[in-house]
Amino acid sequence: MKNNKITRLEHFNIQNKEDRKTFDSKQLKRASGSYEFNPNSTYEEVSIMSDFIERKEFEQFEKRIDDNFKNLNSKIDSLPIIFEDKIDKHVNKAKVELIMWIIGTAIASGGLILTAIGIGAKLLGIY
């Protein structure tokens, strides 16, 4: 009984490409459930599959890669415009901040000068 199990397992054990064997799925027990194998189908396409892809598959992959590169190239081409817009926004913001700082500093300095003049006049008794 033990030998029978070993031979069944060895029958399905696939080690090397040269050792691969096809078998008829009709030999397997029917599984419980609603899915059924088509008894007219064969699995010969698996045994004749190549390690290489066909030209049609290659052209499909080539088209996908070309599309990805076109998309990437369009994004790269639009980078200078995006950077220019961002730089312009930052420069404009910096200009506004500089102008506001100059106005604020002028007002504060003017206030300090007027205060110093007022204190000096008060100390001198001008008013």
C-alpha positions as a Python dict, from the first residue, in 0.01 Angstrom:
ca = {
    (1, 'M'): (0, 0, 0),
    (2, 'K'): (281, 236, 83),
    (3, 'N'): (456, 165, -248),
    (4, 'N'): (135, 246, -437),
    (5, 'K'): (121, 594, -279),
    (6, 'I'): (485, 660, -363),
    (7, 'T'): (441, 571, -729),
    (8, 'R'): (135, 796, -757),
    (9, 'L'): (328, 1086, -604),
    (10, 'E'): (627, 1023, -828),
    (11, 'H'): (396, 1032, -1129),
    (12, 'F'): (307, 1396, -1053),
    (13, 'N'): (648, 1505, -924),
    (14, 'I'): (799, 1743, -1181),
    (15, 'Q'): (1169, 1807, -1132),
    (16, 'N'): (1317, 1914, -1465),
    (17, 'K'): (1178, 2036, -1793),
    (18, 'E'): (1295, 1717, -1963),
    (19, 'D'): (1110, 1505, -1703),
    (20, 'R'): (773, 1675, -1753),
    (21, 'K'): (492, 1446, -1856),
    (22, 'T'): (138, 1516, -1958),
    (23, 'F'): (-146, 1321, -1810),
    (24, 'D'): (-512, 1289, -1881),
    (25, 'S'): (-725, 1475, -1629),
    (26, 'K'): (-999, 1217, -1673),
    (27, 'Q'): (-793, 988, -1446),
    (28, 'L'): (-842, 1223, -1150),
    (29, 'K'): (-1135, 1184, -916),
    (30, 'R'): (-1420, 1422, -974),
    (31, 'A'): (-1423, 1705, -721),
    (32, 'S'): (-1737, 1792, -534),
    (33, 'G'): (-1878, 2129, -630),
    (34, 'S'): (-2029, 2302, -925),
    (35, 'Y'): (-1713, 2343, -1137),
    (36, 'E'): (-1651, 2071, -1393),
    (37, 'F'): (-1367, 2018, -1632),
    (38, 'N'): (-1450, 1997, -1999),
    (39, 'P'): (-1380, 1632, -2089),
    (40, 'N'): (-1303, 1726, -2450),
    (41, 'S'): (-1023, 1967, -2355),
    (42, 'T'): (-660, 1865, -2382),
    (43, 'Y'): (-358, 2001, -2202),
    (44, 'E'): (-115, 1959, -2489),
    (45, 'E'): (-55, 2335, -2512),
    (46, 'V'): (121, 2314, -2176),
    (47, 'S'): (360, 2050, -2299),
    (48, 'I'): (442, 2244, -2617),
    (49, 'M'): (481, 2582, -2444),
    (50, 'S'): (809, 2753, -2517),
    (51, 'D'): (1033, 2939, -2277),
    (52, 'F'): (1018, 3231, -2519),
    (53, 'I'): (740, 3473, -2600),
    (54, 'E'): (596, 3511, -2945),
    (55, 'R'): (634, 3821, -3159),
    (56, 'K'): (273, 3927, -3094),
    (57, 'E'): (328, 3921, -2718),
    (58, 'F'): (657, 4105, -2760),
    (59, 'E'): (490, 4378, -2966),
    (60, 'Q'): (220, 4418, -2698),
    (61, 'F'): (484, 4459, -2427),
    (62, 'E'): (681, 4692, -2652),
    (63, 'K'): (371, 4908, -2706),
    (64, 'R'): (306, 4924, -2330),
    (65, 'I'): (666, 5023, -2262),
    (66, 'D'): (654, 5286, -2538),
    (67, 'D'): (330, 5427, -2391),
    (68, 'N'): (489, 5443, -2047),
    (69, 'F'): (793, 5624, -2186),
    (70, 'K'): (573, 5871, -2376),
    (71, 'N'): (384, 5943, -2055),
    (72, 'L'): (709, 5984, -1863),
    (73, 'N'): (859, 6207, -2135),
    (74, 'S'): (552, 6431, -2137),
    (75, 'K'): (579, 6470, -1759),
    (76, 'I'): (950, 6550, -1786),
    (77, 'D'): (883, 6802, -2065),
    (78, 'S'): (626, 6983, -1850),
    (79, 'L'): (861, 7014, -1549),
    (80, 'P'): (1021, 7347, -1654),
    (81, 'I'): (678, 7509, -1686),
    (82, 'I'): (572, 7376, -1346),
    (83, 'F'): (898, 7491, -1183),
    (84, 'E'): (874, 7832, -1350),
    (85, 'D'): (522, 7881, -1213),
    (86, 'K'): (629, 7779, -864),
    (87, 'I'): (937, 8002, -873),
    (88, 'D'): (726, 8298, -992),
    (89, 'K'): (482, 8246, -704),
    (90, 'H'): (766, 8234, -450),
    (91, 'V'): (938, 8541, -597),
    (92, 'N'): (611, 8738, -592),
    (93, 'K'): (547, 8629, -235),
    (94, 'A'): (901, 8731, -136),
    (95, 'K'): (855, 9074, -302),
    (96, 'V'): (533, 9137, -112),
    (97, 'E'): (693, 9029, 215),
    (98, 'L'): (994, 9256, 152),
    (99, 'I'): (773, 9555, 75),
    (100, 'M'): (564, 9491, 387),
    (101, 'W'): (883, 9460, 596),
    (102, 'I'): (1018, 9791, 458),
    (103, 'I'): (687, 9969, 527),
    (104, 'G'): (666, 9820, 877),
    (105, 'T'): (1026, 9909, 956),
    (106, 'A'): (976, 10265, 823),
    (107, 'I'): (665, 10312, 1038),
    (108, 'A'): (836, 10171, 1347),
    (109, 'S'): (1151, 10378, 1287),
    (110, 'G'): (944, 10692, 1226),
    (111, 'G'): (754, 10627, 1547),
    (112, 'L'): (1078, 10583, 1741),
    (113, 'I'): (1223, 10901, 1594),
    (114, 'L'): (909, 11100, 1677),
    (115, 'T'): (909, 10957, 2028),
    (116, 'A'): (1276, 11047, 2076),
    (117, 'I'): (1211, 11401, 1947),
    (118, 'G'): (909, 11434, 2176),
    (119, 'I'): (1103, 11314, 2481),
    (120, 'G'): (1399, 11539, 2391),
    (121, 'A'): (1166, 11839, 2351),
    (122, 'K'): (995, 11761, 2682),
    (123, 'L'): (1330, 11737, 2859),
    (124, 'L'): (1451, 12062, 2706),
    (125, 'G'): (1124, 12230, 2799),
    (126, 'I'): (1030, 12323, 2447),
    (127, 'Y'): (669, 12241, 2511),
}
